[in-house]
Amino acid sequence: MADIHLYSLATPNGQKVSCFLEAANIPYEATKVDITKEDQFTDEYIKINPNSKIPAIVDKNGPNGQDHAVMESGAILLYLAEKHKQFIPKDLALKSQCLQWLFFQMASLGPMFGQFGHFFKYAVDKCDHPYPTERYTNEVKRLLKVLENQLEGKKLIIGDEACIADFAIVPWIICLDKFYEAEEQLSLKEFKNVSSYIQNFLKIPGVEKGLNVCGF
C-alpha cells in the first residue's frame, strides 16, 4: 500500500496536491471528500484536518516512521517537496523565490480569486449590489497583471524549471474560466504570458491526470 493517502476533491486547492503527486510520481491512494455533501465535517475527517477543508494527506511513513497528517495545500506541497526532494530548488535564492510565489498564491491569489468566483457566479441571486463583483474583478485583474509581469521571458513562475509554486498557482488560473466562466469578465485573453504559462504547466507529465483526481 502507498504511504501517502490523499483526501481531496478536484477544486483548485485539491488539484494542487494531486497534480504534484502525479508529476512527482509518488505512489498514493485517494479518497474523495465531497464538500457538497459536507463530508469534510465528519468526525473521522476532522481528526485529519481540524479546519474541515480539502485537501489533506496522511503520510503513513511520516517523521519517526509514524502516521503524519498535513492540512493546508501549501503546507502539503512543501512537506512533500522537501521529503521527496522534487520541485523545490536546492539553490537558496531560487528556493526563496519559489516560496515567495507559493505564499503569494496562498495569501493573495487564492483568496481573491475565490471571492471573485463567489460573487460573480455563485452568489448572483443573493447579492444584487455591484460593488463586490467590481471590487474582486479589479483585484483579480491586478493579480493577473502581477503574474503577467513576473512571467515575462519565463516558461514557469521562476524560470524554466517547475517548482511547487506553479502547482499552487496554475489550478487557480484555470479555475477562472473552467469553473467561473469569467473569460470575458476578466479579459483573460489579454494576459498573453499567463496563457502561455498555463500551457507550459500542462506539458509537465502527470499534471493533466492530476487535475481530474477525485473529480466532481
Buried (B, 14 or more C-beta within 10 A) or exposed (E): EBBBBBBBBBBBBBBBBBBBBBBBEBEBEBBBBEBEEEBBEEEEBEEBBEEBBBBBBBBBEBEEEEEBBBBBBBBBBBBBBEBBEBBBBEEEEBBEBBBEBBEBBBEBBBBBBBBBBBBBBEBEEEEEEEEBBEBBBEBBBEBBEBBBEBBEEBBBBBBEEBBBBBBBBBBBBBBBBEBBEBEEBBEBEEBEBBBEBBEBBEEBEBBEEBBEBBEE
